[in-house]
Amino acid sequence: MAIWGRGLMQSEDDYEIARDLEIMCGCKLIFSKKDEDKKVDSVQILNGGMFSKLFEKILTASFRPLTSYHKRERIAIIFATLSMELSVKIDDRFLTALHVLRPWLPNIEQQLQLFTALNEYKNDGTPWVSGSKNLEDTLETSGDELWYSGLGHSADEEPKSEMSSNACLSCRDFESNLFRCTRCKMARYCSKDCQRYDWMVHKRVCEFRDIPRVCHIKEEISMAATNAAKMQDAPHPEPLLTSP
């Protein structure tokens, strides 16, 4: 199975899941640039009840994927991700269920992509822009396999310059002064209590980094990244928090 990046929809396996989902919901979910104008038909089908019907089915214990080795948790995440890129309206209870699925993702990049999309998707008909490049774009564009910070962003807003959680990774509150994990520099929390609560999930993907992923969207690199670059913390069994 080919993998060309650490983000969502950056493997042959995810594209196979997408093709299976297209069969199950009876409409296209992935469009080439020349077919952008055809998205409206899929949006109408998904908003007409198909998204809710299929998502509910995927979450049931009796669900059986078309390709046997695909996990239903991953299928649900990919379905929601592609639907948000199409601007499909998603019920709040499904967004809550998707937050619960974060531990199923294998690395911090994918977890932050899902977390950011769920927190910042406007759910009002505005598409979500993926932070992952597809294989064609990866081969044709300079830089690495992610767009900008890699987090993704609402189509009517500018992308972020730094790949770190924009809200507390545990309670999901948007605090003005979030503290960052001193090990990975990418997970951020509003308190030590929230960090401890999330540690059983985060420790599986927490890898030591000198600095978080940063891109030059703005003239200057964020102060948070500049400060993080100066840190030389050794790995810690439960990383401490540091101010941004």
BELWO-V723376 format. One record per run of one state. SS is the DSSP state (2 for helix, 1 for strand, 0 for the rest). FROM is the first residue (numbers start at 1). LEN is the number of residues. If there is no record, write none. Layout:
# BELWO-V723376
ss-><SS SS>
from-><FROM FROM>
len-><LEN LEN>
This chain:
# BELWO-V723376
ss-><0 1 0 1 2 0 2 0 2 0 2 0 2 0 1 0 1 0 2 0 1 0 1 0 1 0 1 0 1 0 2 0 1 0 2 0 1 0>
from-><1 3 4 11 12 26 33 60 72 86 92 105 108 121 128 130 132 133 135 141 146 147 153 155 162 163 179 182 188 190 192 203 214 215 223 230 241 244>
len-><2 1 7 1 14 7 27 12 14 6 13 3 13 7 2 2 1 2 6 5 1 6 2 7 1 16 3 6 2 2 11 11 1 8 7 11 3 1>
